Amino acid sequence: MSAPRSLPGEPEPTLAIARTMGLSEAEWQAVLDALGRAPTYAELGVFSVMWSEHCSYKSSRVHLGRLPTEGPKVVQGPGENAGAVDIGDGFCAVFKMESHNHPSFIEPYQGAATGVGGILRDVFTMGARPVASLNSLRFGRPDHPRTPELLRGVVAGIGGYGNCIGVPTVGGEVQFDPSYDGNILVNAFTVGVAKSADLFYGVARGVGNPVMYVGARTGRDGIHGATMASAEFDDESEKKLPTVQVGDPFMEKLLLEACLEIFAADVLEGVQDMGAAGLTSSSVEMAARAGTGLELDLDLVPRRTRALSPYEMLLSESQERMLMVAKAGREQEVVDLCKKWDLEVAVVGRVTDTGRFVCKATPGYDPLDDQPIARAPEVVVDIPIPSLTDAAPKYDRPQAEPTPRNKATAEMTAVGGPASSAVADVAAELLSLIGSPNLGSRAWIWRQYDHIVQDGTVVRPGQGDAAVVRVFCEDTSGTKEKLLAIAVDCNGRQVELDPWHGAAMAVAECARNVVCAGAEPLGLTDCLNFGSPEKPETMWRFARAVDGIRDACLKLDVPVVSGNVSFYNETDGRPILPTPTVAIVGLVREAADRLTMGFAAGGDVIAHLGVRSRGALGGSEWLVQRTGRVTGVTPGIDLDRELALQKAILALARAHVLSSAHDVSDGGIAVCLAECCIAGGRGARVKVPGADELTAEGALFAEEPSRVVVSFAPRHAETVQRICEEHGVPLASIGVVDGETLVLEGLAEVPVRDLEHAWSRALDPIVGPA
Amino acid sequence: MKIAVIRFPGSNADWDALHATRDVLGAEARYVFHKEPELGDVDAVVVPGGFSYGDYLRPGAIACFSPIVPALRRFAERGGPVLGICNGFQILTELGLLPGALTRNRQLRFECGDRWVRVEGRGPFTHAIPEGTVLRLPIAHADGRYQCDAETLRRLEGEGLVAFRYCAADGRIDDDVNPNGSVANIAGIYSEGRNVLGLMPHPERASEAILGNEDGFRIFEALRTHLEAA
């Protein structure tokens, strides 16, 4: 085989061109070394996307190995398109979360929509039917000029895709902070259900087997999307619009149904979606996992645009495409099922034993021409696959502890009793807080999502700390219904103050939310959003956040089964708050175990579970609103106490003695109680724990973790007491569900109607009245 | 009792309809793919919700050209009960089996959540529910604003063909409780022959205790008593 050549009209690759594709000088040299010659233009494109931060995890790989990924429930850990955990009876929950931050900032609707499309494909590529999606969103300050347009666009994009394909969007979280002014976050999560024995993997097995292209035709959209996601933003970012892909959820729906039928026909060896770096990464990763090689004939790639070059075909991130390796002789069955669903399908290559990624193309050939020239394919790419994967660059980048800049200030002194309070009118303060964008109702958002399609949503958005979906598990013995609880969490402010504590708190809160829905946590996926890894301070935070996730996952026994890293979330040198978002999937044993947050019956006892507040306000929403800064010392977390609390809540849920459960988080116990009142449409009379010793703000608005407010009928008091004692969890009766007013004894009385009024209008300043 | 649930490309509440009719109602329900030329031996047809053909051109417009449509039309014209839910309602109006059209919601946004609807017109899907009963049913649509010309509206009202109207919890009807700007708060209508019902709310997603709402099941139960009496 002669050495591959660039095609006529393509630039001759140089260091300068390599730099425009995001490669460093050392990496350019590594390309030359890997090939033993100069690359072709197409080859340079392949190296640049495969070695991009987005695809190679080159700055994070050395750290991610510390995460705990094994456990008895793990069916599939990291490294595949998605992770999977056992949910019993031979079925598993398949899930993953991914970022689509950069595209969503450039074009919010399509960026967010294709983020949803991509994560859905990651899940159904594994052979699982997607059953629920969630998302975690971060926007800049509410009064930033772009915030309304970005919020509207992202929400419409998520809804536009999810609603059309028919996967319910059942939950999520949103935070507004100035650090995201120039770099919003859109993290999309999807979970699906499959038979564990029937999972599909991204492997190009079987030398000689046909490689098949299924789905949308290839266009010029999204070229170098993976590279764009691996760089900072600046004033020129608007010009990156052509790197954003355009989604077609209808095409994806056809692809989903066709894929599930193709999988069931058992005609495939492996399959992978063409996500970031499109045809290139899917081909290379499938061959790498199988230890094979792969040869593509690019002349045969279905296309919708004229005069596509090999470089463009290899780097296009056109959406809704799959690469399949069929069992030899079974191609026609794949073709037939694709035709049933009106999908494009073509055999575009074959599996080889060379360990190399080889692409051929005929110079000047275009099947869209009226009279295409005769085909005479030449080799345009010939790269040893390990150089693109295992032997890709890997950096242990320098770390440096940031200089402490968050000294305690006077506002944070929470002790001294009510007389020392900074807050004079507690009722007004509570109404203002609960009516603010970070603490108020998210109904404007989730009303735009079909959160009930598939007939399975049994705890809807706003009803509980986690969403609960019923899934149908069908096999030869019949159909079993199972209940999955899912939550997604992160508070970047706490991570900013202390990355280990902040990340551990994110894991703990997420697991606590799942437990507060009555479920046992089974597995976790993460989406680690940080600034530039080339800054030692960012790398220091990243490394400690990974440790925090590790330690919390080990303590709470929740393995990490999939994940994603998004670096370079900064604009003009200003990084976002470090935001290691986590999502956890849990299993509710039976429907009666389900818990929701609303106070359910007058006369129920209200109790506080966990160690009571010491008034630590560091990083709290109240303090940020007061000072305009993320400041103070993190309250931190004691993971032993957290574990005991979660075990107690789960035992209480399974004993069916609670009427409600809601964890204390953003806004503190005052906002927690207000939310219980609003969700239940009932008032409460409460003696706030610590109110006599702490300032009003310390007692009411501190966001220390490991606390849950529950309510229960008086006749269950003894059982609740006993279960808490068995688990060593402090229990304090703090009040009773009563009337139509939230009475915080000695501090404030606020009618629930007023709370609801303020809370429901929290996003109005951004998006206008509903 | 045999029920066909038609699957168009882009139907996404097909499972919801199959589950409600087969597993909850206990009918012999099955999918019929849109490329089939015949419905087979069935007593009733459900045209489910979703985004047939991606809502391209107009919701429901392209589904009219699917191979199954002539069989569906014959079934409806022979008086067979047809239930069109959400996108199914949109398809039935595009087919001319129901009058009027469903346009973009007044607020120009997708709207999902429970709404109250008042049961009015009599027919195979409502005869067993007392007139004036208020049901809680979920909606999930971006194009649910029912519109028709004045003459059609007079006929619908005059002949009692308005099956469901958006209302308050106490049955009161005004514009405040109209989730999409539909004319006269119309949520669902019967055909002139009363065998075809189209509605935007999703009764199939409100038919089980575990979902916290069984109001929608009364519509399927009514169909069962209708078919059993026939």
Chai-1 contact restraints between the chains, C-beta under 6 A:
chainA,res_idxA,chainB,res_idxB,connection_type,confidence,min_distance_angstrom,max_distance_angstrom,comment,restraint_id
A,G159,B,F110,contact,1.0,0.0,6.0,A-B,restraint_1
A,N163,B,F110,contact,1.0,0.0,6.0,A-B,restraint_2
A,C164,B,F51,contact,1.0,0.0,6.0,A-B,restraint_3
A,G166,B,N12,contact,1.0,0.0,6.0,A-B,restraint_4
A,F250,B,G10,contact,1.0,0.0,6.0,A-B,restraint_5
A,F250,B,G54,contact,1.0,0.0,6.0,A-B,restraint_6
A,K253,B,G10,contact,1.0,0.0,6.0,A-B,restraint_7
A,L254,B,P9,contact,1.0,0.0,6.0,A-B,restraint_8
A,R447,B,E111,contact,1.0,0.0,6.0,A-B,restraint_9
A,R447,B,C112,contact,1.0,0.0,6.0,A-B,restraint_10
A,R447,B,G113,contact,1.0,0.0,6.0,A-B,restraint_11
A,Q448,B,R109,contact,1.0,0.0,6.0,A-B,restraint_12
A,Q448,B,F110,contact,1.0,0.0,6.0,A-B,restraint_13
A,D450,B,C112,contact,1.0,0.0,6.0,A-B,restraint_14
A,D450,B,A140,contact,1.0,0.0,6.0,A-B,restraint_15
A,H451,B,C112,contact,1.0,0.0,6.0,A-B,restraint_16
A,I452,B,P138,contact,1.0,0.0,6.0,A-B,restraint_17
A,I452,B,R205,contact,1.0,0.0,6.0,A-B,restraint_18
A,V453,B,N12,contact,1.0,0.0,6.0,A-B,restraint_19
A,V453,B,A13,contact,1.0,0.0,6.0,A-B,restraint_20
A,D455,B,D16,contact,1.0,0.0,6.0,A-B,restraint_21
A,D455,B,H19,contact,1.0,0.0,6.0,A-B,restraint_22
A,D455,B,R205,contact,1.0,0.0,6.0,A-B,restraint_23
A,V458,B,I210,contact,1.0,0.0,6.0,A-B,restraint_24
A,A591,B,I210,contact,1.0,0.0,6.0,A-B,restraint_25
